Amino acid sequence: MQAATIKLFLPAGDASGIRTAEISNWTGKAIAGPRTEIDTLLKRPELNSPGVYLLLGSDESGEPRIYIGEAECVKNRLKQHKEKEFWVQVMAFVSKDENLTKGHIKYLESELIKKAIAVGKASLDNSQGGNAALPESDIADMEVFLAKLYQLLPVLGTDVFTTTVRKKPTASNTLYCKKRGLEATGQRSDKGFLVFKDSQATILETGSVGSNIREARKKLVERGILARSGEAFIFTQDYEFTSPSFASSIVRGASSNGLLDWKGKDGKSLKDIETQ
């Protein structure tokens, strides 16, 4: 990504409330806020414009869930989504020069859905967007718009479109979790714990496994992140969990203390490694 100057404005002075964000030399603008302030948010004049929007929350297992949409009047469409229960945050993106057409916003919606699926950090409440045939020059403009949008999302409070980059695996930062001859590898990450692609996870679950772990494993299978291979599940991509224990519980199909069950090559637990 290129260096950028971001202007973040808090209309009520509350960083957890309504925010607007702009990037220098970008025609777009972001408006975000919590569901609890949706009525105030809908009074923002920017939302009378065409744009794309994200509804963010979590599913029954606590995993991130997202709805990606587009509308020629974002305000009117958001009113219709009050009946959706899962979301707690909304982020909308419009153009300050009002040059976004229906074709543009359909293209943006489609690309955002593809990106969310590819990154795999959140389940999608909708998994298909409208296709838009755009001239080559318009596609180039929309790719620039998307690049700026992706820069703003972590600033606004979500990383579901950000691919977690693993640190170069070394003997000192690679950890192992084993059960019944199966092995998973991973490492600590900024958000919790990253399990590496091709790691193995047990298919069997213990009777005492928590319902949240059982549901999370089911969702990972549905999303293709865990795929059956013989007598084990295989991670089809690097996947980041919120904690070492959540990661090891998924791998082992049982309640697990990740500080003890993730170990270095020398057999030292993550707890011992971090204590040192």
Residue pairs with C-beta under 8 A, 6 or more apart in sequence:
1 147
1 150
1 151
4 23
4 24
4 148
4 151
5 23
5 24
6 21
6 22
6 23
6 24
6 151
6 152
6 155
7 21
7 22
7 23
7 24
8 19
8 20
8 21
8 155
9 19
9 20
9 21
10 17
10 18
10 19
11 17
11 18
11 20
12 18
16 34
17 33
17 34
17 37
18 31
18 32
18 33
18 37
18 40
18 41
18 44
19 30
19 31
19 32
19 33
19 156
20 29
20 30
20 31
20 32
20 44
20 46
21 29
21 30
21 32
21 152
21 155
21 156
22 28
22 29
22 30
22 96
23 148
23 151
23 152
26 145
26 148
27 95
27 96
27 97
27 99
27 145
28 93
28 94
28 95
28 96
28 145
28 148
28 149
29 46
29 93
29 94
29 95
29 96
30 91
30 92
30 93
30 149
30 152
30 156
31 41
31 44
31 46
31 47
31 91
31 92
31 93
31 94
32 89
32 90
32 91
32 92
32 156
32 157
33 40
33 41
33 89
33 90
34 88
34 89
34 90
35 87
35 88
35 89
35 90
38 78
38 82
38 90
41 47
41 78
41 90
42 75
42 78
42 79
44 75
46 92
46 94
47 73
47 74
47 75
47 78
47 92
47 94
48 73
48 74
48 75
49 73
49 74
49 94
49 95
49 98
49 100
50 70
50 71
50 72
50 73
50 74
50 94
50 95
50 98
50 100
50 101
50 102
50 104
50 105
51 70
51 71
51 74
51 92
51 93
51 94
51 95
51 100
51 105
52 68
52 69
52 70
52 92
52 93
52 105
52 108
52 109
52 112
53 68
53 69
53 70
53 71
53 74
53 77
53 78
53 90
53 91
53 92
53 93
54 66
54 67
54 68
54 69
54 90
54 91
54 92
54 112
54 158
55 66
55 67
55 69
55 81
55 84
55 86
55 87
55 89
55 90
55 125
56 64
56 65
56 66
56 87
56 88
56 89
56 90
56 91
56 122
56 158
56 160
57 64
57 65
57 66
57 86
57 87
57 88
57 89
58 64
58 65
58 86
58 88
59 65
59 86
59 123
59 215
59 219
60 215
61 212
61 215
61 216
61 219
62 212
62 216
63 122
63 123
63 216
63 219
64 121
64 122
64 123
64 160
65 86
65 87
65 122
65 123
65 124
65 125
66 116
66 122
66 123
66 124
66 125
66 160
67 81
67 84
67 87
67 124
67 125
67 126
68 109
68 112
68 113
68 116
68 124
68 126
68 129
69 77
69 81
69 109
69 126
70 105
70 106
70 108
70 109
70 129
70 130
71 77
71 78
71 105
72 102
72 105
74 92
74 94
78 90
78 92
81 87
84 125
86 125
89 157
89 158
91 153
91 156
91 158
93 108
93 145
93 149
93 152
94 100
95 145
102 132
103 132
103 133
103 134
103 138
104 132
104 134
104 138
104 141
104 142
104 145
106 129
106 130
106 131
106 132
107 132
107 134
107 138
107 139
107 142
108 142
108 145
108 146
108 149
109 129
109 130
110 129
110 130
110 131
110 132
111 142
111 146
112 129
112 146
112 161
113 124
113 126
113 127
113 128
113 129
115 150
115 161
116 122
116 124
116 160
116 161
117 124
117 127
119 160
119 161
119 162
119 163
120 223
120 225
120 237
120 239
121 159
121 160
121 161
121 162
121 164
121 240
122 160
123 219
123 222
123 223
134 142
150 161
150 162
153 159
153 160
153 161
153 162
154 162
159 191
164 189
164 190
164 191
164 194
164 238
164 240
166 187
166 189
166 194
166 196
166 238
167 173
167 187
169 185
169 187
169 196
171 264
171 265
172 264
173 187
173 188
174 185
174 186
174 187
174 264
174 265
175 185
175 186
175 187
175 188
175 262
175 263
175 264
175 270
176 183
176 184
176 185
176 262
176 263
176 264
176 265
177 183
177 184
177 185
177 186
177 247
177 248
177 251
177 252
177 258
177 261
177 262
177 263
178 184
179 202
179 251
179 252
179 253
180 202
182 200
182 201
182 202
182 232
182 251
183 199
183 200
184 195
184 196
184 199
184 200
184 201
184 235
184 247
184 248
184 251
185 195
185 196
185 199
186 193
186 194
186 195
186 196
186 199
186 247
186 262
187 193
187 194
187 196
188 194
188 244
188 270
189 240
191 240
191 242
192 240
192 241
192 242
192 243
192 244
192 246
192 247
193 240
193 241
193 242
193 243
193 244
193 246
193 247
193 258
193 262
194 238
194 239
194 240
194 241
195 235
195 238
195 239
195 240
195 241
195 247
195 250
195 251
196 235
196 238
197 235
197 236
197 237
197 238
198 234
198 235
199 234
199 235
199 251
200 232
200 233
200 234
200 235
200 251
201 217
201 226
201 232
201 233
201 234
201 235
201 250
201 251
201 252
201 253
202 232
202 233
202 251
202 252
202 253
203 228
203 231
203 232
203 233
203 253
204 253
205 213
205 214
205 217
205 253
205 254
206 253
206 254
206 255
208 254
208 255
209 249
209 253
209 254
209 255
210 249
210 255
213 246
213 249
213 250
213 253
213 254
213 255
216 246
216 250
217 226
217 250
217 253
220 226
220 239
220 250
221 227
221 228
221 233
224 236
225 235
225 236
225 237
225 239
226 233
226 234
226 235
226 236
227 233
227 234
227 236
228 234
241 247
241 250
243 258
244 258
244 259
244 262
244 270
245 256
245 257
245 258
245 259
246 258
247 258
247 262
248 256
248 257
248 258
248 261
248 262
249 255
249 256
249 258
252 261
258 270
259 269
259 270
259 271
259 274
260 269
260 270
260 271
261 269
262 269
262 270
263 269
263 270
264 270
264 273
